[in-house]
Protein backbone atom coordinates (compact mmCIF):
# COMPACT_ATOMS: atom_id res chain seq x y z
CA UNK A 1 0.00 0.00 0.00
CA UNK A 2 1.35 3.41 -0.94
CA UNK A 3 1.32 6.21 1.63
CA UNK A 4 0.69 9.93 1.22
CA UNK A 5 1.04 12.02 4.37
CA UNK A 6 -1.81 14.53 4.52
CA UNK A 7 -0.34 16.49 7.43
CA UNK A 8 3.39 16.58 8.13
CA UNK A 9 5.21 19.60 9.51
CA UNK A 10 8.14 21.79 8.64
CA UNK A 11 10.09 22.85 11.72
CA UNK A 12 10.93 26.22 10.25
CA UNK A 13 13.24 28.62 12.07
CA UNK A 14 12.92 32.38 12.35
CA UNK A 15 16.24 32.72 10.51
CA UNK A 16 14.86 30.76 7.56
CA UNK A 17 11.71 32.89 7.36
CA UNK A 18 13.61 36.16 7.82
CA UNK A 19 15.44 35.61 4.52
CA UNK A 20 12.16 35.92 2.64
CA UNK A 21 10.59 38.90 4.41
CA UNK A 22 9.80 41.96 2.31
CA UNK A 23 10.92 45.45 3.24
CA UNK A 24 10.60 47.00 5.78
CA UNK A 25 9.85 43.84 7.75
CA UNK A 26 13.16 42.17 6.95
CA UNK A 27 14.87 44.75 9.17
CA UNK A 28 13.29 43.19 12.25
CA UNK A 29 16.06 41.51 14.31
CA UNK A 30 15.86 37.72 14.34
CA UNK A 31 16.59 37.62 18.07
CA UNK A 32 13.14 39.14 18.58
CA UNK A 33 10.31 36.61 18.68
CA UNK A 34 8.36 36.59 15.41
CA UNK A 35 5.42 34.62 16.86
CA UNK A 36 3.76 34.50 20.29
CA UNK A 37 4.78 31.62 22.54
CA UNK A 38 2.80 29.85 25.24
CA UNK A 39 5.59 28.79 27.57
CA UNK A 40 4.96 25.04 27.51
CA UNK A 41 7.88 22.62 27.13
CA UNK A 42 6.44 20.46 24.37
CA UNK A 43 9.63 18.46 23.93
CA UNK A 44 9.89 17.40 27.58
CA UNK A 45 13.45 18.58 28.21
CA UNK A 46 14.35 17.47 24.67
CA UNK A 47 13.09 13.92 25.20
CA UNK A 48 11.24 14.37 21.91
CA UNK A 49 13.82 15.82 19.54
CA UNK A 50 12.84 15.15 15.91
CA UNK A 51 13.28 18.10 13.56
CA UNK A 52 12.60 18.50 9.83
CA UNK A 53 13.43 22.03 8.76
CA UNK A 54 14.92 21.21 5.36
CA UNK A 55 13.87 19.29 2.27
CA UNK A 56 16.79 16.89 2.77
CA UNK A 57 15.59 16.04 6.27
CA UNK A 58 12.09 15.42 4.99
CA UNK A 59 13.23 13.30 2.04
CA UNK A 60 15.24 11.10 4.38
CA UNK A 61 12.15 10.76 6.56
CA UNK A 62 9.99 9.78 3.58
CA UNK A 63 12.47 7.09 2.58
CA UNK A 64 12.82 5.81 6.14
CA UNK A 65 9.06 5.46 6.52
CA UNK A 66 8.35 4.23 3.00
CA UNK A 67 6.13 7.17 2.11
CA UNK A 68 5.52 8.33 -1.43
CA UNK A 69 5.03 12.00 -0.59
CA UNK A 70 3.95 14.42 2.12
CA UNK A 71 1.98 17.64 2.37
CA UNK A 72 3.63 20.06 4.78
CA UNK A 73 2.15 22.41 7.36
CA UNK A 74 4.06 24.87 9.59
CA UNK A 75 5.26 24.64 13.17
CA UNK A 76 6.03 28.18 14.32
CA UNK A 77 3.35 29.32 11.89
CA UNK A 78 0.69 27.48 13.90
CA UNK A 79 0.94 30.42 16.31
CA UNK A 80 0.57 33.10 13.64
CA UNK A 81 -3.15 33.58 14.36
CA UNK A 82 -2.36 34.97 17.83
CA UNK A 83 -0.47 37.97 16.43
CA UNK A 84 -2.17 41.33 16.99
CA UNK A 85 -0.20 43.18 14.31
CA UNK A 86 -2.14 42.52 11.11
CA UNK A 87 0.52 43.84 8.74
CA UNK A 88 3.21 41.76 10.41
CA UNK A 89 0.97 38.68 10.11
CA UNK A 90 0.52 39.33 6.39
CA UNK A 91 4.28 39.81 5.93
CA UNK A 92 5.09 36.62 7.86
CA UNK A 93 2.65 34.58 5.80
CA UNK A 94 4.11 35.87 2.56
CA UNK A 95 7.63 35.10 3.73
CA UNK A 96 6.74 31.62 4.96
CA UNK A 97 4.94 30.76 1.74
CA UNK A 98 7.86 31.93 -0.39
CA UNK A 99 10.20 29.91 1.85
CA UNK A 100 8.11 26.78 1.18
CA UNK A 101 8.36 27.34 -2.55
CA UNK A 102 12.09 28.00 -2.60
CA UNK A 103 13.27 25.41 -0.10
CA UNK A 104 10.78 22.54 -0.44
CA UNK A 105 8.41 22.55 -3.41
CA UNK A 106 11.09 23.54 -5.95
CA UNK A 107 13.42 20.84 -4.68
CA UNK A 108 11.25 17.78 -5.24
CA UNK A 109 7.76 16.74 -6.29
CA UNK A 110 7.60 14.39 -3.29
CA UNK A 111 7.19 17.39 -0.97
CA UNK A 112 4.04 19.45 -1.36
CA UNK A 113 2.95 22.24 0.97
CA UNK A 114 0.02 24.44 1.93
CA UNK A 115 0.18 28.19 2.29
CA UNK A 116 -0.27 29.97 5.59
CA UNK A 117 -3.02 32.62 5.49
CA UNK A 118 -3.35 35.64 7.82
CA UNK A 119 -6.72 34.97 9.43
CA UNK A 120 -6.58 38.24 11.39
CA UNK A 121 -6.68 40.05 8.03
CA UNK A 122 -9.49 38.31 6.09
CA UNK A 123 -9.20 40.71 3.15
CA UNK A 124 -5.61 39.53 2.59
CA UNK A 125 -6.38 35.81 2.56
CA UNK A 126 -7.76 35.38 -0.96
CA UNK A 127 -4.96 37.36 -2.68
CA UNK A 128 -2.31 35.37 -0.82
CA UNK A 129 -4.05 32.10 -1.63
CA UNK A 130 -4.04 33.09 -5.30
CA UNK A 131 -0.33 33.96 -5.20
CA UNK A 132 0.54 30.77 -3.35
CA UNK A 133 -1.26 28.48 -5.79
CA UNK A 134 -0.56 30.27 -9.07
CA UNK A 135 2.95 31.59 -8.49
CA UNK A 136 4.42 29.37 -5.79
CA UNK A 137 2.91 26.02 -6.73
CA UNK A 138 1.43 25.27 -3.31
CA UNK A 139 -1.43 22.77 -3.13
CA UNK A 140 -3.80 24.56 -0.76
CA UNK A 141 -3.79 26.75 2.32
CA UNK A 142 -4.12 26.55 6.06
CA UNK A 143 -6.65 28.53 8.06
CA UNK A 144 -5.94 28.49 11.76
CA UNK A 145 -8.59 26.96 14.00
CA UNK A 146 -7.34 29.05 16.92
CA UNK A 147 -7.73 32.75 17.64
CA UNK A 148 -10.43 35.35 17.92
CA UNK A 149 -12.15 34.46 14.67
CA UNK A 150 -14.82 32.13 13.31
CA UNK A 151 -14.21 30.77 9.84
CA UNK A 152 -17.88 30.80 8.87
CA UNK A 153 -17.89 34.59 9.18
CA UNK A 154 -18.84 36.48 6.02
CA UNK A 155 -15.47 38.24 6.09
CA UNK A 156 -13.91 34.99 4.84
CA UNK A 157 -16.28 34.52 1.91
CA UNK A 158 -13.65 35.71 -0.56
CA UNK A 159 -11.17 33.00 0.42
CA UNK A 160 -13.76 30.24 -0.02
CA UNK A 161 -14.78 31.70 -3.37
CA UNK A 162 -11.13 31.88 -4.45
CA UNK A 163 -10.41 28.33 -3.29
CA UNK A 164 -13.41 27.10 -5.27
CA UNK A 165 -12.30 29.02 -8.35
CA UNK A 166 -8.73 27.70 -8.07
CA UNK A 167 -9.97 24.16 -7.30
CA UNK A 168 -7.74 24.03 -4.26
CA UNK A 169 -8.24 22.92 -0.66
CA UNK A 170 -8.33 24.66 2.72
CA UNK A 171 -6.95 22.92 5.81
CA UNK A 172 -8.22 23.84 9.28
CA UNK A 173 -5.42 23.29 11.81
CA UNK A 174 -5.06 24.28 15.47
CA UNK A 175 -1.94 25.14 17.46
CA UNK A 176 -2.25 22.72 20.36
CA UNK A 177 -1.99 25.68 22.72
CA UNK A 178 -4.10 27.16 25.49
CA UNK A 179 -3.84 30.48 23.63
CA UNK A 180 -6.87 29.44 21.56
CA UNK A 181 -9.08 30.09 24.59
CA UNK A 182 -12.45 28.29 24.90
CA UNK A 183 -11.60 27.41 28.48
CA UNK A 184 -8.36 25.63 27.54
CA UNK A 185 -6.47 28.56 29.05
CA UNK A 186 -7.69 27.50 32.51
CA UNK A 187 -5.74 24.24 32.64
CA UNK A 188 -2.65 24.12 34.89
CA UNK A 189 -0.67 21.51 32.91
CA UNK A 190 0.15 20.98 29.26
CA UNK A 191 -1.26 17.45 29.27
CA UNK A 192 -4.69 18.92 30.06
CA UNK A 193 -4.46 21.85 27.66
CA UNK A 194 -3.22 19.70 24.79
CA UNK A 195 -5.93 17.07 25.38
CA UNK A 196 -8.59 19.67 24.58
CA UNK A 197 -6.98 22.29 22.37
CA UNK A 198 -7.02 20.61 18.95
CA UNK A 199 -10.47 19.09 19.36
CA UNK A 200 -12.09 22.22 20.77
CA UNK A 201 -10.68 24.38 17.96
CA UNK A 202 -11.92 21.99 15.27
CA UNK A 203 -15.38 21.65 16.81
CA UNK A 204 -15.76 25.41 16.99
CA UNK A 205 -14.73 25.96 13.38
CA UNK A 206 -16.74 23.05 11.93
CA UNK A 207 -19.80 24.43 13.70
CA UNK A 208 -19.22 27.90 12.29
CA UNK A 209 -18.41 26.72 8.76
CA UNK A 210 -21.35 24.34 8.43
CA UNK A 211 -24.07 26.31 10.24
CA UNK A 212 -23.12 29.55 8.49
CA UNK A 213 -23.64 27.71 5.21
CA UNK A 214 -20.15 27.66 3.70
CA UNK A 215 -20.64 24.19 2.11
CA UNK A 216 -24.00 25.30 0.75
CA UNK A 217 -22.66 28.52 -0.72
CA UNK A 218 -19.38 27.00 -1.96
CA UNK A 219 -20.24 23.35 -2.63
CA UNK A 220 -17.03 22.50 -4.48
CA UNK A 221 -14.58 23.71 -1.83
CA UNK A 222 -12.60 20.91 -0.20
CA UNK A 223 -12.03 21.51 3.52
CA UNK A 224 -9.94 19.32 5.84
CA UNK A 225 -10.03 19.27 9.64
CA UNK A 226 -6.62 18.14 10.80
CA UNK A 227 -4.82 16.78 13.88
CA UNK A 228 -7.80 16.21 16.16
CA UNK A 229 -8.49 12.69 14.95
CA UNK A 230 -11.79 11.72 13.35
CA UNK A 231 -13.65 9.94 16.14
CA UNK A 232 -15.23 13.20 17.28
CA UNK A 233 -16.73 13.93 13.86
CA UNK A 234 -19.79 11.59 13.96
CA UNK A 235 -20.66 12.78 17.46
CA UNK A 236 -20.42 16.43 16.39
CA UNK A 237 -22.37 15.85 13.19
CA UNK A 238 -25.19 14.29 15.23
CA UNK A 239 -25.07 17.15 17.71
CA UNK A 240 -25.37 19.75 14.94
CA UNK A 241 -28.27 17.80 13.44
CA UNK A 242 -30.06 17.78 16.77
CA UNK A 243 -29.68 21.55 17.16
CA UNK A 244 -30.74 22.13 13.55
CA UNK A 245 -33.89 20.02 14.01
CA UNK A 246 -34.99 22.36 16.76
CA UNK A 247 -33.65 25.72 15.57
CA UNK A 248 -33.34 25.59 11.78
CA UNK A 249 -34.41 29.25 11.34
CA UNK A 250 -31.12 30.25 13.01
CA UNK A 251 -29.20 28.60 10.17
CA UNK A 252 -31.20 29.99 7.23
CA UNK A 253 -28.65 29.25 4.50
CA UNK A 254 -28.82 25.48 5.03
CA UNK A 255 -30.99 23.38 2.72
CA UNK A 256 -30.27 20.03 4.37
CA UNK A 257 -29.04 18.63 7.67
CA UNK A 258 -25.53 19.59 8.82
CA UNK A 259 -24.43 15.95 8.73
CA UNK A 260 -25.36 15.73 5.05
CA UNK A 261 -22.92 18.53 4.26
CA UNK A 262 -20.24 16.71 6.26
CA UNK A 263 -20.88 13.55 4.22
CA UNK A 264 -20.94 15.42 0.91
CA UNK A 265 -17.48 14.23 -0.11
CA UNK A 266 -15.70 17.55 0.28
CA UNK A 267 -15.17 17.69 4.05
CA UNK A 268 -12.23 15.58 5.23
CA UNK A 269 -10.87 14.57 8.63
CA UNK A 270 -7.43 13.26 9.50
CA UNK A 271 -7.22 10.19 11.68
CA UNK A 272 -4.98 8.81 14.38
CA UNK A 273 -3.78 5.30 13.57
CA UNK A 274 -4.90 3.81 16.87
CA UNK A 275 -8.28 5.55 17.23
CA UNK A 276 -10.93 3.30 18.74
CA UNK A 277 -13.65 4.95 16.64
CA UNK A 278 -11.89 5.01 13.28
CA UNK A 279 -14.20 2.33 11.79
CA UNK A 280 -17.24 4.27 12.99
CA UNK A 281 -15.92 7.46 11.41
CA UNK A 282 -15.24 5.62 8.17
CA UNK A 283 -18.86 4.39 8.20
CA UNK A 284 -20.63 7.55 9.41
CA UNK A 285 -18.50 10.25 7.73
CA UNK A 286 -17.44 8.30 4.66
CA UNK A 287 -14.50 6.11 3.68
CA UNK A 288 -13.50 8.63 1.01
CA UNK A 289 -13.07 11.46 3.52
CA UNK A 290 -10.61 10.15 6.12
CA UNK A 291 -6.89 10.81 5.56
CA UNK A 292 -3.69 9.60 7.18
CA UNK A 293 -1.53 12.23 8.89
CA UNK A 294 1.91 11.47 10.35
CA UNK A 295 2.31 14.71 12.34
CA UNK A 296 6.06 14.14 11.92
CA UNK A 297 8.30 15.55 13.41
CA UNK A 298 6.17 16.95 16.24
CA UNK A 299 6.67 15.60 19.74
CA UNK A 300 3.49 13.50 19.77
CA UNK A 301 3.87 11.69 16.43
CA UNK A 302 4.07 7.89 16.28
CA UNK A 303 5.42 7.70 12.75
CA UNK A 304 6.46 5.45 11.03
CA UNK A 305 4.83 2.90 13.36
CA UNK A 306 1.47 4.60 12.71
CA UNK A 307 1.54 3.41 9.09
CA UNK A 308 1.81 -0.22 10.15
CA UNK A 309 -0.87 0.32 12.79
CA UNK A 310 -3.35 1.21 10.04
CA UNK A 311 -2.15 -1.58 7.73
CA UNK A 312 -2.57 -4.15 10.50
CA UNK A 313 -6.00 -3.09 11.76
CA UNK A 314 -8.53 -5.91 11.60
CA UNK A 315 -11.55 -3.60 11.62
CA UNK A 316 -10.82 -1.99 8.23
CA UNK A 317 -10.71 -3.72 4.86
CA UNK A 318 -7.82 -3.28 2.40
CA UNK A 319 -9.74 -0.89 0.19
CA UNK A 320 -10.50 1.38 3.16
CA UNK A 321 -6.88 1.24 4.30
CA UNK A 322 -5.58 2.26 0.88
CA UNK A 323 -8.03 5.14 0.72
CA UNK A 324 -6.98 6.39 4.16
CA UNK A 325 -3.25 5.95 3.55
CA UNK A 326 -3.09 7.57 0.11
CA UNK A 327 -6.08 7.82 -2.22
CA UNK A 328 -8.13 10.29 -0.18
CA UNK A 329 -5.17 12.62 0.33
CA UNK A 330 -4.48 12.62 -3.41
CA UNK A 331 -8.06 13.68 -4.06
CA UNK A 332 -8.07 16.27 -1.26
CA UNK A 333 -4.89 17.98 -2.48
CA UNK A 334 -5.30 17.20 -6.21
CA UNK A 335 -1.93 15.44 -6.25
C-alpha positions in Angstrom: 0.0 0.0 0.0 1.4 3.4 -0.9 1.3 6.2 1.6 0.7 9.9 1.2 1.0 12.0 4.4 -1.8 14.5 4.5 -0.3 16.5 7.4 3.4 16.6 8.1 5.2 19.6 9.5 8.1 21.8 8.6 10.1 22.8 11.7 10.9 26.2 10.3 13.2 28.6 12.1 12.9 32.4 12.3 16.2 32.7 10.5 14.9 30.8 7.6 11.7 32.9 7.4 13.6 36.2 7.8 15.4 35.6 4.5 12.2 35.9 2.6 10.6 38.9 4.4 9.8 42.0 2.3 10.9 45.5 3.2 10.6 47.0 5.8 9.8 43.8 7.8 13.2 42.2 6.9 14.9 44.8 9.2 13.3 43.2 12.3 16.1 41.5 14.3 15.9 37.7 14.3 16.6 37.6 18.1 13.1 39.1 18.6 10.3 36.6 18.7 8.4 36.6 15.4 5.4 34.6 16.9 3.8 34.5 20.3 4.8 31.6 22.5 2.8 29.8 25.2 5.6 28.8 27.6 5.0 25.0 27.5 7.9 22.6 27.1 6.4 20.5 24.4 9.6 18.5 23.9 9.9 17.4 27.6 13.4 18.6 28.2 14.3 17.5 24.7 13.1 13.9 25.2 11.2 14.4 21.9 13.8 15.8 19.5 12.8 15.2 15.9 13.3 18.1 13.6 12.6 18.5 9.8 13.4 22.0 8.8 14.9 21.2 5.4 13.9 19.3 2.3 16.8 16.9 2.8 15.6 16.0 6.3 12.1 15.4 5.0 13.2 13.3 2.0 15.2 11.1 4.4 12.1 10.8 6.6 10.0 9.8 3.6 12.5 7.1 2.6 12.8 5.8 6.1 9.1 5.5 6.5 8.4 4.2 3.0 6.1 7.2 2.1 5.5 8.3 -1.4 5.0 12.0 -0.6 4.0 14.4 2.1 2.0 17.6 2.4 3.6 20.1 4.8 2.1 22.4 7.4 4.1 24.9 9.6 5.3 24.6 13.2 6.0 28.2 14.3 3.4 29.3 11.9 0.7 27.5 13.9 0.9 30.4 16.3 0.6 33.1 13.6 -3.1 33.6 14.4 -2.4 35.0 17.8 -0.5 38.0 16.4 -2.2 41.3 17.0 -0.2 43.2 14.3 -2.1 42.5 11.1 0.5 43.8 8.7 3.2 41.8 10.4 1.0 38.7 10.1 0.5 39.3 6.4 4.3 39.8 5.9 5.1 36.6 7.9 2.6 34.6 5.8 4.1 35.9 2.6 7.6 35.1 3.7 6.7 31.6 5.0 4.9 30.8 1.7 7.9 31.9 -0.4 10.2 29.9 1.9 8.1 26.8 1.2 8.4 27.3 -2.6 12.1 28.0 -2.6 13.3 25.4 -0.1 10.8 22.5 -0.4 8.4 22.5 -3.4 11.1 23.5 -5.9 13.4 20.8 -4.7 11.2 17.8 -5.2 7.8 16.7 -6.3 7.6 14.4 -3.3 7.2 17.4 -1.0 4.0 19.4 -1.4 2.9 22.2 1.0 0.0 24.4 1.9 0.2 28.2 2.3 -0.3 30.0 5.6 -3.0 32.6 5.5 -3.4 35.6 7.8 -6.7 35.0 9.4 -6.6 38.2 11.4 -6.7 40.0 8.0 -9.5 38.3 6.1 -9.2 40.7 3.1 -5.6 39.5 2.6 -6.4 35.8 2.6 -7.8 35.4 -1.0 -5.0 37.4 -2.7 -2.3 35.4 -0.8 -4.0 32.1 -1.6 -4.0 33.1 -5.3 -0.3 34.0 -5.2 0.5 30.8 -3.3 -1.3 28.5 -5.8 -0.6 30.3 -9.1 2.9 31.6 -8.5 4.4 29.4 -5.8 2.9 26.0 -6.7 1.4 25.3 -3.3 -1.4 22.8 -3.1 -3.8 24.6 -0.8 -3.8 26.7 2.3 -4.1 26.5 6.1 -6.7 28.5 8.1 -5.9 28.5 11.8 -8.6 27.0 14.0 -7.3 29.1 16.9 -7.7 32.7 17.6 -10.4 35.4 17.9 -12.1 34.5 14.7 -14.8 32.1 13.3 -14.2 30.8 9.8 -17.9 30.8 8.9 -17.9 34.6 9.2 -18.8 36.5 6.0 -15.5 38.2 6.1 -13.9 35.0 4.8 -16.3 34.5 1.9 -13.6 35.7 -0.6 -11.2 33.0 0.4 -13.8 30.2 0.0 -14.8 31.7 -3.4 -11.1 31.9 -4.4 -10.4 28.3 -3.3 -13.4 27.1 -5.3 -12.3 29.0 -8.3 -8.7 27.7 -8.1 -10.0 24.2 -7.3 -7.7 24.0 -4.3 -8.2 22.9 -0.7 -8.3 24.7 2.7 -6.9 22.9 5.8 -8.2 23.8 9.3 -5.4 23.3 11.8 -5.1 24.3 15.5 -1.9 25.1 17.5 -2.3 22.7 20.4 -2.0 25.7 22.7 -4.1 27.2 25.5 -3.8 30.5 23.6 -6.9 29.4 21.6 -9.1 30.1 24.6 -12.4 28.3 24.9 -11.6 27.4 28.5 -8.4 25.6 27.5 -6.5 28.6 29.0 -7.7 27.5 32.5 -5.7 24.2 32.6 -2.7 24.1 34.9 -0.7 21.5 32.9 0.1 21.0 29.3 -1.3 17.4 29.3 -4.7 18.9 30.1 -4.5 21.9 27.7 -3.2 19.7 24.8 -5.9 17.1 25.4 -8.6 19.7 24.6 -7.0 22.3 22.4 -7.0 20.6 18.9 -10.5 19.1 19.4 -12.1 22.2 20.8 -10.7 24.4 18.0 -11.9 22.0 15.3 -15.4 21.6 16.8 -15.8 25.4 17.0 -14.7 26.0 13.4 -16.7 23.0 11.9 -19.8 24.4 13.7 -19.2 27.9 12.3 -18.4 26.7 8.8 -21.4 24.3 8.4 -24.1 26.3 10.2 -23.1 29.6 8.5 -23.6 27.7 5.2 -20.1 27.7 3.7 -20.6 24.2 2.1 -24.0 25.3 0.8 -22.7 28.5 -0.7 -19.4 27.0 -2.0 -20.2 23.3 -2.6 -17.0 22.5 -4.5 -14.6 23.7 -1.8 -12.6 20.9 -0.2 -12.0 21.5 3.5 -9.9 19.3 5.8 -10.0 19.3 9.6 -6.6 18.1 10.8 -4.8 16.8 13.9 -7.8 16.2 16.2 -8.5 12.7 14.9 -11.8 11.7 13.3 -13.6 9.9 16.1 -15.2 13.2 17.3 -16.7 13.9 13.9 -19.8 11.6 14.0 -20.7 12.8 17.5 -20.4 16.4 16.4 -22.4 15.8 13.2 -25.2 14.3 15.2 -25.1 17.2 17.7 -25.4 19.8 14.9 -28.3 17.8 13.4 -30.1 17.8 16.8 -29.7 21.5 17.2 -30.7 22.1 13.6 -33.9 20.0 14.0 -35.0 22.4 16.8 -33.7 25.7 15.6 -33.3 25.6 11.8 -34.4 29.2 11.3 -31.1 30.2 13.0 -29.2 28.6 10.2 -31.2 30.0 7.2 -28.6 29.3 4.5 -28.8 25.5 5.0 -31.0 23.4 2.7 -30.3 20.0 4.4 -29.0 18.6 7.7 -25.5 19.6 8.8 -24.4 15.9 8.7 -25.4 15.7 5.1 -22.9 18.5 4.3 -20.2 16.7 6.3 -20.9 13.6 4.2 -20.9 15.4 0.9 -17.5 14.2 -0.1 -15.7 17.6 0.3 -15.2 17.7 4.1 -12.2 15.6 5.2 -10.9 14.6 8.6 -7.4 13.3 9.5 -7.2 10.2 11.7 -5.0 8.8 14.4 -3.8 5.3 13.6 -4.9 3.8 16.9 -8.3 5.5 17.2 -10.9 3.3 18.7 -13.7 4.9 16.6 -11.9 5.0 13.3 -14.2 2.3 11.8 -17.2 4.3 13.0 -15.9 7.5 11.4 -15.2 5.6 8.2 -18.9 4.4 8.2 -20.6 7.5 9.4 -18.5 10.2 7.7 -17.4 8.3 4.7 -14.5 6.1 3.7 -13.5 8.6 1.0 -13.1 11.5 3.5 -10.6 10.1 6.1 -6.9 10.8 5.6 -3.7 9.6 7.2 -1.5 12.2 8.9 1.9 11.5 10.3 2.3 14.7 12.3 6.1 14.1 11.9 8.3 15.5 13.4 6.2 17.0 16.2 6.7 15.6 19.7 3.5 13.5 19.8 3.9 11.7 16.4 4.1 7.9 16.3 5.4 7.7 12.7 6.5 5.5 11.0 4.8 2.9 13.4 1.5 4.6 12.7 1.5 3.4 9.1 1.8 -0.2 10.2 -0.9 0.3 12.8 -3.3 1.2 10.0 -2.2 -1.6 7.7 -2.6 -4.2 10.5 -6.0 -3.1 11.8 -8.5 -5.9 11.6 -11.5 -3.6 11.6 -10.8 -2.0 8.2 -10.7 -3.7 4.9 -7.8 -3.3 2.4 -9.7 -0.9 0.2 -10.5 1.4 3.2 -6.9 1.2 4.3 -5.6 2.3 0.9 -8.0 5.1 0.7 -7.0 6.4 4.2 -3.2 6.0 3.6 -3.1 7.6 0.1 -6.1 7.8 -2.2 -8.1 10.3 -0.2 -5.2 12.6 0.3 -4.5 12.6 -3.4 -8.1 13.7 -4.1 -8.1 16.3 -1.3 -4.9 18.0 -2.5 -5.3 17.2 -6.2 -1.9 15.4 -6.3 
